[in-house]
Amino acid sequence: MASDILDDVMLVSPWGAEHTTRHAEVVHAIETIGPEHITHIYGHSLGGAVARSVGRLYPNIPVDTFAAPLFRLTGNDPTAHRIAGDPIAFFDMAAGDTRMPSTLNPHGVGNFDSDDDL
């Protein structure tokens, strides 16, 4: 729990996701397995921010994110997704709005019947 809170603070700090516990864990796992064996990186919420930062280290591995708390005011990133009205991904204007929430939780990933349009 304490590491999650620290990760959240680091994410919005000038140092960003590169200095979170999760980032170090994912990089260690990729290096242990071998980057040539990783076919894709997916991330949701804080995991999405970590996935983007790890993706910068491994540009040959595709990255898809959903509802990542990123601050991008411009752009059109077809690999970034969010639900319209999601407060966590509010400032990721590069992410495409996938669809309107079907529950009261616009940040959850259980709002989908299928992932055909992701």
Helices and strands as residue ranges (DSSP letters): H 2-11, G 17-19, H 21-33, G 35-37, E 41-44, H 46-57, E 63-66, E 77-82, E 95-97
